[in-house]
């Protein structure tokens, strides 16, 4: 009626409390009209975390199922092999072993498997033409070159696929000039009769004569001048200190400067 004053207010209540009541309430005693709005429901953090874990679990199961299916397929393929198929595989393997044995015998006949010295410059060319991979150490009679000799002697036995040789740079002036050999020791890394790379001094081996055979092996593998199966040799590791001492005692301390 006239002179009455109305007060309108709004409040939110949960859905479960609303039921089927109208979206507003009128309080006659206070002349207040209240509008009711539903509260927004927010999923608790634990529920979202569980959902993420469920998604991750499904992805893991999917990957595991794919791997399992692949293994099953390979097993079934083996099960389907008959005696003729097995004989073909056996024959193929025998041929591979035969070819490898022939290669090995050829390498040995060319001097692979040992660390040898080239006495004359002209012999250098016949050596690099005969072998696909050659590591040639240009040296002089000093301590750093003796350190390199020690490691190359070990690798020559372990990597029969590569020819390891050395030549006295002072007695091979033509080669030293042609290949621009300045610092000794220098390794010329040769593939298919061409110098493909150089290892000059010890800079790439830590800048010290304390480097290991494994470090040199990995450097040669990086240049693809040896075949590296993955795990480097460990023969020298246990006797490294004693071997170094023995070589140092047999060298002349006054000749330890590199060119």
Rosetta silent file (secondary structure, phi, psi, omega in degrees, C-alpha in Angstrom):
SEQUENCE: XXXXXXXXXXXXXXXXXXXXXXXXXXXXXXXXXXXXXXXXXXXXXXXXXXXXXXXXXXXXXXXXXXXXXXXXXXXXXXXXXXXXXXXXXXXXXXXXXXXXXXXXXXXXXXXXXXXXXXXXXXXXXXXXXXXXXXXXXXXXXXXXXXXXXXXXXXXXXXXXXXXXXXXXXXXXXXXXXXXXXXXXXXXXXXXXXXXXXXXXXXXXXXXXXXXXXXXXXXXXXXXXXXXXXXXXXXXXXXXXXXXXXXXXXXXXXXXXXXX
SCORE:     score description
SCORE:     0.000 S_00000001
   1 L     0.000 -179.855 -177.842    0.000    0.000    0.000 S_00000001
   2 L   -66.420  140.523  177.897    0.867    3.658   -0.045 S_00000001
   3 L    85.489  -10.099  176.684    3.665    4.564    2.233 S_00000001
   4 L   -77.902  145.337 -179.803    4.972    1.017    2.447 S_00000001
   5 L  -115.688  131.875 -177.917    8.625    0.548    1.725 S_00000001
   6 L  -103.524  139.543  176.932    9.946   -2.595    0.009 S_00000001
   7 E  -118.589  122.147 -179.045   13.424   -4.033    0.601 S_00000001
   8 E  -109.267  131.057  175.894   14.808   -6.385   -2.040 S_00000001
   9 E  -137.981  157.586  179.587   17.838   -8.572   -1.355 S_00000001
  10 E  -122.926  144.076  175.621   19.481  -11.486   -3.107 S_00000001
  11 E  -147.393  154.833 -178.243   21.198  -14.505   -1.632 S_00000001
  12 E  -107.399  138.405  177.122   22.635  -17.738   -2.994 S_00000001
  13 E  -132.350  153.203  177.507   21.794  -21.170   -1.693 S_00000001
  14 L   -61.482  154.678 -178.850   23.000  -24.623   -2.778 S_00000001
  15 H   -58.354  -39.365 -174.095   20.924  -26.495   -5.337 S_00000001
  16 H   -68.603  -21.353  178.244   20.038  -29.236   -2.896 S_00000001
  17 H   -85.344  -21.735 -175.949   18.487  -26.712   -0.533 S_00000001
  18 H   -73.255  -40.294 -177.270   16.379  -25.041   -3.232 S_00000001
  19 L    60.763 -130.690 -179.764   14.318  -28.049   -4.179 S_00000001
  20 L  -109.095   14.445 -178.028   11.372  -26.972   -6.291 S_00000001
  21 L   -68.760  156.225 -179.439   10.747  -23.633   -4.511 S_00000001
  22 L   -65.021  162.805 -176.098   10.409  -20.462   -6.620 S_00000001
  23 L   -76.590   12.072  176.314   13.509  -18.392   -7.352 S_00000001
  24 E  -149.885  161.365  177.896   12.414  -15.727   -4.848 S_00000001
  25 E  -135.534  141.849  178.215   10.938  -15.449   -1.358 S_00000001
  26 E  -115.848  124.481  178.318    8.811  -12.703    0.183 S_00000001
  27 E  -101.441  105.679 -174.880    9.028  -12.022    3.870 S_00000001
  28 L   -65.358  -33.563 -175.795    5.793  -10.292    4.824 S_00000001
  29 L   -65.844  -35.083 -176.185    6.986   -9.361    8.279 S_00000001
  30 L  -110.068    2.161 -177.671    9.911   -7.352    7.009 S_00000001
  31 L    56.159   40.311 -178.588    8.566   -6.459    3.566 S_00000001
  32 E  -113.324  134.434  176.295   11.634   -8.052    1.994 S_00000001
  33 E  -108.886  115.676 -176.443   11.688   -9.834   -1.357 S_00000001
  34 E  -106.825  127.143  173.400   14.625  -12.238   -1.617 S_00000001
  35 E   -94.329  138.275 -175.675   15.821  -13.660   -4.925 S_00000001
  36 E  -109.303  121.918  178.007   17.506  -17.034   -4.719 S_00000001
  37 E  -112.660  139.553  179.853   20.469  -17.806   -7.012 S_00000001
  38 E   -70.160  142.518  175.053   22.082  -21.252   -7.215 S_00000001
  39 L   -74.110  141.457  176.907   25.637  -21.542   -5.889 S_00000001
  40 L   -76.108  126.720 -178.248   28.311  -22.406   -8.455 S_00000001
  41 L   -87.765  124.351  179.034   29.675  -25.839   -7.724 S_00000001
  42 L  -110.635  126.678 -179.013   33.497  -26.087   -7.876 S_00000001
  43 L   -66.224  135.523  177.961   35.054  -29.513   -8.058 S_00000001
  44 L   -63.186  155.660 -177.445   37.458  -30.139   -5.173 S_00000001
  45 H   -59.682  -38.066 -178.497   41.203  -30.312   -5.986 S_00000001
  46 H   -61.518  -34.513  179.000   41.394  -33.988   -5.092 S_00000001
  47 H   -66.815  -43.352  178.528   38.795  -34.775   -7.750 S_00000001
  48 H   -64.633  -39.843  179.136   40.788  -32.966  -10.485 S_00000001
  49 H   -62.632  -40.915  177.798   43.983  -34.690   -9.368 S_00000001
  50 H   -63.740  -37.024  179.528   42.283  -38.055   -9.623 S_00000001
  51 H   -65.233  -42.133  178.232   41.075  -37.186  -13.121 S_00000001
  52 H   -62.941  -44.385  178.842   44.619  -36.319  -14.233 S_00000001
  53 H   -61.128  -37.017  179.096   45.950  -39.555  -12.771 S_00000001
  54 H   -65.850  -40.595  178.422   43.253  -41.475  -14.596 S_00000001
  55 H   -64.061  -45.539  179.478   44.208  -39.857  -17.927 S_00000001
  56 H   -61.460  -42.866  179.961   47.904  -40.630  -17.378 S_00000001
  57 H   -61.237  -39.944  178.685   47.096  -44.215  -16.436 S_00000001
  58 H   -64.728  -39.825  179.261   45.077  -44.657  -19.629 S_00000001
  59 H   -65.203  -42.128  178.202   47.961  -43.309  -21.729 S_00000001
  60 H   -61.459  -43.245  178.714   50.427  -45.675  -20.047 S_00000001
  61 H   -63.349  -37.582  179.068   48.117  -48.597  -20.681 S_00000001
  62 H   -63.195  -45.401  179.024   47.770  -47.572  -24.327 S_00000001
  63 H   -64.440  -44.432  179.747   51.556  -47.507  -24.805 S_00000001
  64 H   -60.960  -39.473  179.065   51.992  -50.798  -22.961 S_00000001
  65 H   -64.761  -39.799  179.478   49.309  -52.384  -25.122 S_00000001
  66 H   -64.105  -43.156  178.155   51.061  -51.192  -28.296 S_00000001
  67 H   -63.707  -43.377  179.446   54.389  -52.670  -27.131 S_00000001
  68 H   -62.003  -42.155  178.765   52.696  -55.908  -26.164 S_00000001
  69 H   -62.492  -39.473 -179.911   50.976  -56.144  -29.544 S_00000001
  70 H   -65.860  -42.729  177.843   54.293  -55.617  -31.334 S_00000001
  71 H   -63.269  -41.890  178.253   55.973  -58.348  -29.290 S_00000001
  72 H   -60.993  -40.064  179.833   53.069  -60.695  -29.951 S_00000001
  73 H   -63.662  -41.877  179.238   53.363  -59.997  -33.657 S_00000001
  74 H   -66.939  -39.680  178.314   57.088  -60.802  -33.630 S_00000001
  75 H   -64.029  -42.595  178.756   56.501  -63.989  -31.642 S_00000001
  76 H   -64.161  -36.438  178.227   53.790  -65.079  -34.056 S_00000001
  77 H   -63.947  -39.589  177.242   56.126  -64.359  -36.975 S_00000001
  78 H   -67.557  -38.077  179.443   58.728  -66.642  -35.407 S_00000001
  79 H   -64.197  -30.318 -177.756   56.102  -69.303  -34.773 S_00000001
  80 L   -79.438  -10.775  179.458   55.139  -69.219  -38.444 S_00000001
  81 L   -68.301  133.665  174.988   58.698  -69.955  -39.554 S_00000001
  82 L  -101.097 -176.354 -176.870   59.111  -73.432  -40.895 S_00000001
  83 H   -61.511  -35.864  179.562   62.309  -75.445  -41.235 S_00000001
  84 H   -64.601  -42.001  178.863   63.045  -73.956  -44.646 S_00000001
  85 H   -63.123  -43.690  179.027   62.849  -70.417  -43.268 S_00000001
  86 H   -62.611  -36.724  178.767   65.155  -71.291  -40.386 S_00000001
  87 H   -66.378  -37.702  177.721   67.614  -72.821  -42.815 S_00000001
  88 H   -63.742  -45.214  178.752   67.602  -69.616  -44.876 S_00000001
  89 H   -62.252  -41.738  179.392   68.316  -67.534  -41.782 S_00000001
  90 H   -63.357  -42.927 -179.983   71.086  -69.900  -40.730 S_00000001
  91 H   -65.412  -39.778  178.939   72.665  -69.783  -44.182 S_00000001
  92 H   -62.750  -42.171  179.181   72.489  -65.991  -44.239 S_00000001
  93 H   -65.023  -40.510  178.632   74.215  -65.814  -40.861 S_00000001
  94 H   -63.024  -39.048  178.498   76.921  -68.205  -41.991 S_00000001
  95 H   -65.433  -39.571  177.629   77.578  -66.060  -45.057 S_00000001
  96 H   -63.322  -42.994  178.893   77.896  -62.969  -42.882 S_00000001
  97 H   -65.219  -36.886  179.291   80.372  -64.731  -40.609 S_00000001
  98 H   -65.644  -43.887  179.082   82.329  -65.954  -43.618 S_00000001
  99 H   -63.761  -39.511  178.963   82.593  -62.456  -45.082 S_00000001
 100 H   -65.524  -40.026  177.893   83.726  -61.068  -41.737 S_00000001
 101 H   -63.743  -39.458  177.849   86.389  -63.765  -41.436 S_00000001
 102 H   -64.659  -41.707  177.343   87.621  -62.941  -44.942 S_00000001
 103 H   -61.181  -45.413 -178.112   87.789  -59.249  -44.051 S_00000001
 104 H   -60.520  -45.000  179.340   89.686  -60.013  -40.868 S_00000001
 105 H   -63.163  -38.627  178.709   92.223  -62.160  -42.697 S_00000001
 106 H   -66.338  -43.144  179.044   92.709  -59.455  -45.305 S_00000001
 107 H   -59.582  -45.319 -179.189   93.200  -56.793  -42.641 S_00000001
 108 H   -62.434  -39.507  179.362   95.802  -58.904  -40.858 S_00000001
 109 H   -64.536  -24.568  179.534   97.663  -59.497  -44.121 S_00000001
 110 L   -89.485   -2.576  179.285   97.843  -55.706  -44.582 S_00000001
 111 L   102.250    5.147  176.483   99.330  -55.160  -41.134 S_00000001
 112 L   -66.638  156.444  178.253   96.173  -54.380  -39.182 S_00000001
 113 L    92.993   -5.961  176.743   96.120  -55.387  -35.534 S_00000001
 114 L  -141.358  158.102 -178.666   99.553  -53.969  -34.753 S_00000001
 115 E  -101.679  108.406 -173.010  101.125  -50.530  -34.469 S_00000001
 116 E  -120.052  165.633 -178.110  103.941  -50.316  -37.004 S_00000001
 117 E  -108.131  136.966  173.525  106.311  -47.674  -38.349 S_00000001
 118 L   -87.530  120.720 -173.783  106.562  -46.477  -41.944 S_00000001
 119 L   -84.231  -33.373 -177.152  110.258  -46.240  -42.723 S_00000001
 120 L  -125.078  148.320 -178.499  110.135  -44.373  -46.047 S_00000001
 121 H   -58.044  -40.232 -176.133  107.869  -41.602  -47.310 S_00000001
 122 H   -63.348  -27.451  179.627  106.951  -43.498  -50.461 S_00000001
 123 H   -70.707  -21.426  179.352  105.547  -46.355  -48.376 S_00000001
 124 H   -58.089  -43.163 -175.744  102.991  -43.977  -46.863 S_00000001
 125 H   -68.033  -38.109  178.329  101.028  -43.844  -50.112 S_00000001
 126 H   -69.087  -33.465  178.869  100.843  -47.616  -50.532 S_00000001
 127 H   -66.033  -48.383 -175.858   99.653  -47.982  -46.930 S_00000001
 128 H   -72.345  -23.482  177.119   96.787  -45.486  -47.228 S_00000001
 129 H   -78.551  -28.679 -175.467   95.693  -46.915  -50.582 S_00000001
 130 H   -79.650  -28.131 -175.457   95.546  -50.484  -49.280 S_00000001
 131 L  -117.673  142.797 -179.828   93.335  -49.816  -46.228 S_00000001
 132 L   -69.365  -34.359 -178.703   90.023  -47.979  -46.001 S_00000001
 133 E  -127.342  129.617  179.909   90.858  -46.496  -42.593 S_00000001
 134 E  -138.977  135.077  170.459   94.309  -45.412  -41.439 S_00000001
 135 E  -112.031  114.731 -177.547   95.539  -43.536  -38.371 S_00000001
 136 E  -113.229  121.652 -178.992   99.021  -42.150  -39.039 S_00000001
 137 E   -95.258  113.560  172.503  101.013  -40.645  -36.166 S_00000001
 138 E   -88.075  119.453 -170.213  103.541  -38.004  -37.223 S_00000001
 139 E  -134.384  172.142  165.983  106.064  -37.994  -34.413 S_00000001
 140 L  -140.702  171.557 -177.485  109.519  -37.093  -33.195 S_00000001
 141 L   -79.087   81.570  174.596  111.546  -38.522  -30.327 S_00000001
 142 L  -143.622  172.580 -175.526  109.981  -36.649  -27.421 S_00000001
 143 H   -63.653  -48.312 -179.680  107.803  -37.380  -24.413 S_00000001
 144 H   -55.964  -38.980 -179.522  104.388  -36.309  -25.807 S_00000001
 145 H   -69.710  -31.835  176.625  104.850  -38.570  -28.822 S_00000001
 146 H   -67.573  -35.803  175.545  105.768  -41.497  -26.575 S_00000001
 147 H   -61.413  -45.618  179.498  102.498  -40.970  -24.689 S_00000001
 148 H   -63.559  -39.686  177.649  100.599  -41.113  -27.982 S_00000001
 149 H   -56.123  -44.065 -177.392  102.529  -44.259  -28.986 S_00000001
 150 H   -58.246  -47.551 -178.017  101.395  -46.000  -25.814 S_00000001
 151 H   -70.631  -39.233 -179.230   97.689  -45.408  -26.486 S_00000001
 152 H   -66.996  -32.675  177.552   97.874  -46.182  -30.213 S_00000001
 153 H   -62.297  -38.084  178.858   99.575  -49.515  -29.496 S_00000001
 154 H   -70.094  -46.825 -176.667   96.567  -50.532  -27.408 S_00000001
 155 H   -67.022  -31.140  179.645   93.955  -49.329  -29.903 S_00000001
 156 H   -60.212  -36.661  179.931   95.682  -51.045  -32.828 S_00000001
 157 H   -75.985  -30.866 -175.995   95.010  -54.422  -31.198 S_00000001
 158 H   -85.540  -26.599 -177.004   91.428  -53.591  -30.310 S_00000001
 159 L  -119.570   79.173 -176.559   90.372  -52.051  -33.636 S_00000001
 160 L   -69.740  -14.043  179.253   91.575  -54.431  -36.285 S_00000001
 161 L   -72.827  -10.565 -176.437   89.373  -52.697  -38.860 S_00000001
 162 L  -123.030  142.241  176.432   91.820  -49.754  -38.903 S_00000001
 163 E   -89.986  126.086  178.480   95.521  -49.598  -39.778 S_00000001
 164 E  -110.717  120.377 -178.928   97.618  -47.815  -37.135 S_00000001
 165 E  -138.142  167.862  173.852  101.029  -46.548  -38.246 S_00000001
 166 E  -140.437  155.887  178.820  103.560  -43.857  -37.379 S_00000001
 167 E  -145.027  137.939  179.702  106.203  -41.974  -39.327 S_00000001
 168 E   -71.897  114.269 -175.837  109.059  -39.757  -38.148 S_00000001
 169 H   -62.806  -31.110 -179.309  108.130  -36.255  -39.316 S_00000001
 170 H   -70.703  -22.648  178.840  111.786  -35.166  -39.358 S_00000001
 171 H  -100.349    4.199  179.005  112.567  -37.942  -41.849 S_00000001
 172 L  -131.490   61.825 -175.694  109.490  -37.214  -43.977 S_00000001
 173 H   -62.696  -34.720 -179.366  109.825  -33.503  -44.870 S_00000001
 174 H   -64.158  -48.666  179.763  107.788  -33.811  -48.075 S_00000001
 175 H   -64.480  -41.975 -179.078  104.793  -35.347  -46.293 S_00000001
 176 H   -60.820  -39.644  179.536  105.084  -32.965  -43.358 S_00000001
 177 H   -73.795  -43.294 -177.468  104.986  -29.978  -45.697 S_00000001
 178 H   -63.978  -39.011 -178.127  102.274  -31.379  -47.967 S_00000001
 179 L   -94.872    4.558  176.905  100.003  -32.270  -45.028 S_00000001
 180 L    56.460   48.526  177.203  100.971  -29.108  -43.105 S_00000001
 181 L   -83.344  116.551 -178.393  102.242  -30.968  -40.075 S_00000001
 182 L  -119.197  -53.219 -179.029  103.547  -28.380  -37.601 S_00000001
 183 L   -90.123  136.907  176.648  102.738  -29.522  -34.060 S_00000001
 184 L  -119.712  136.288    3.363  103.914  -32.935  -32.889 S_00000001
 185 L   -78.896  150.159  171.627  102.342  -35.285  -32.134 S_00000001
 186 E  -132.649  132.710  175.145   99.751  -35.018  -34.910 S_00000001
 187 E  -101.788  123.911  172.364   97.454  -37.821  -36.021 S_00000001
 188 E   -92.189  120.208 -177.728   96.368  -37.813  -39.654 S_00000001
 189 E  -100.072  110.203 -167.144   92.988  -39.560  -39.839 S_00000001
 190 E  -113.694  130.506  176.400   92.710  -41.053  -43.294 S_00000001
 191 E  -130.864  129.928  178.607   89.666  -42.566  -44.998 S_00000001
 192 L    53.604   46.482  174.295   89.615  -43.950  -48.529 S_00000001
 193 L    68.781   14.651  178.269   93.170  -42.732  -49.238 S_00000001
 194 E  -129.648  139.224  176.585   92.372  -39.122  -48.253 S_00000001
 195 E   -70.618  115.340 -175.141   93.207  -37.226  -45.065 S_00000001
 196 E   -98.054  -24.808 -174.914   89.772  -36.547  -43.607 S_00000001
 197 E  -163.504  165.746  177.295   90.702  -35.050  -40.233 S_00000001
 198 E  -131.622  149.285  167.140   93.567  -34.266  -37.872 S_00000001
 199 E  -119.915  107.437 -172.117   94.154  -34.628  -34.165 S_00000001
 200 E  -102.710  120.198  179.066   96.787  -32.025  -33.303 S_00000001
 201 L    60.134 -150.118 -177.692   98.603  -32.282  -29.987 S_00000001
 202 L  -112.176   10.157 -174.887   96.560  -32.927  -26.857 S_00000001
 203 H   -58.048  -39.938 -178.638   94.175  -29.950  -27.031 S_00000001
 204 H   -83.987    1.918 -179.493   91.160  -32.115  -27.887 S_00000001
 205 H  -117.272   26.895  178.319   92.129  -34.613  -25.189 S_00000001
 206 L    97.627   -1.863  178.499   91.970  -32.253  -22.256 S_00000001
 207 L    71.267   21.726 -178.187   95.204  -30.375  -22.975 S_00000001
 208 L  -144.909  156.383  177.836   97.242  -32.789  -20.860 S_00000001
 209 L   -83.084    7.192  179.367   99.249  -35.985  -21.312 S_00000001
 210 L   -88.643    6.354 -177.609   97.096  -37.577  -18.591 S_00000001
 211 L   -64.666  157.335 -177.567   94.296  -38.450  -21.050 S_00000001
 212 L   -96.405  164.120  175.594   93.047  -42.029  -21.176 S_00000001
 213 H   -61.334  -35.707  179.951   92.973  -44.527  -24.014 S_00000001
 214 H   -62.400  -39.472  179.675   89.180  -44.333  -23.874 S_00000001
 215 H   -65.032  -42.367  177.178   89.231  -40.585  -24.543 S_00000001
 216 H   -65.720  -40.248  179.643   91.448  -41.049  -27.588 S_00000001
 217 H   -60.035  -44.146 -179.796   89.273  -43.936  -28.744 S_00000001
 218 H   -66.539  -35.316  178.159   86.129  -41.808  -28.555 S_00000001
 219 H   -66.577  -41.380  178.396   87.809  -38.989  -30.491 S_00000001
 220 H   -67.406  -36.191  177.764   88.810  -41.382  -33.286 S_00000001
 221 H   -66.403  -37.376  178.427   85.299  -42.834  -33.324 S_00000001
 222 H   -61.328  -33.811  177.486   83.859  -39.346  -33.658 S_00000001
 223 L   -82.718   -1.198  178.001   85.957  -38.936  -36.804 S_00000001
 224 L    62.437   32.033  177.873   84.588  -42.305  -38.013 S_00000001
 225 L   -99.455   -8.348  169.565   88.086  -43.675  -38.479 S_00000001
 226 L  -133.223  158.966  177.063   87.372  -46.620  -36.162 S_00000001
 227 L   -92.583  117.557 -173.709   84.209  -48.652  -35.621 S_00000001
 228 L  -108.260  115.032 -175.503   82.927  -47.852  -32.148 S_00000001
 229 L   -80.410  -13.499  178.134   80.433  -50.356  -30.721 S_00000001
 230 L   130.796  -44.397 -179.971   79.444  -48.134  -27.801 S_00000001
 231 L  -106.287  118.942 -177.177   81.519  -49.206  -24.831 S_00000001
 232 L   -72.490  162.681 -176.351   85.108  -48.005  -24.952 S_00000001
 233 L   -68.250  151.555 -177.152   88.022  -50.234  -24.008 S_00000001
 234 L  -123.665    9.492 -172.147   89.012  -50.569  -20.366 S_00000001
 235 L   -60.712  -40.185 -172.833   92.315  -52.428  -20.650 S_00000001
 236 L   -82.944  -17.274 -167.622   94.525  -49.515  -19.679 S_00000001
 237 L   -55.753  -48.243 -173.340   92.442  -48.092  -16.840 S_00000001
 238 L   -71.177  -30.154 -175.760   93.788  -50.157  -13.947 S_00000001
 239 L  -107.801   20.290 -174.749   97.460  -49.860  -14.932 S_00000001
 240 H   -59.736  -50.219 -176.604   97.396  -46.274  -16.190 S_00000001
 241 H   -64.134  -43.910 -178.717   99.606  -44.771  -13.468 S_00000001
 242 H   -66.861  -40.779  179.394  102.185  -47.572  -13.563 S_00000001
 243 H   -63.174  -42.455  179.996  102.396  -47.576  -17.374 S_00000001
 244 H   -61.997  -41.107 -179.626  102.898  -43.807  -17.439 S_00000001
 245 H   -64.450  -42.068 -179.229  105.686  -44.096  -14.866 S_00000001
 246 H   -64.121  -43.430 -179.731  107.464  -46.822  -16.847 S_00000001
 247 H   -66.829  -40.073 -178.445  107.338  -44.878  -20.112 S_00000001
 248 H   -63.937  -38.053 -179.676  108.500  -41.661  -18.420 S_00000001
 249 H   -65.844  -28.448 -178.118  111.500  -43.420  -16.893 S_00000001
 250 L   -88.899   -2.852 -178.281  112.587  -44.652  -20.324 S_00000001
 251 L  -102.263  166.979  177.806  112.330  -41.200  -21.937 S_00000001
 252 L   -95.298  115.517 -177.397  114.676  -38.218  -21.920 S_00000001
 253 H   -60.934  -24.490 -177.350  113.200  -35.372  -19.826 S_00000001
 254 H   -74.144  -12.840 -175.746  115.162  -32.798  -21.844 S_00000001
 255 H  -109.163   31.892 -173.205  113.266  -33.637  -25.044 S_00000001
 256 L   -89.326    0.386 -178.942  109.740  -33.041  -23.725 S_00000001
 257 L   -87.062  132.216  175.679  108.987  -29.885  -25.736 S_00000001
 258 L   -79.573  155.127  174.950  106.678  -30.220  -28.720 S_00000001
 259 L   -73.356    0.000    0.000  107.472  -28.497  -31.931 S_00000001
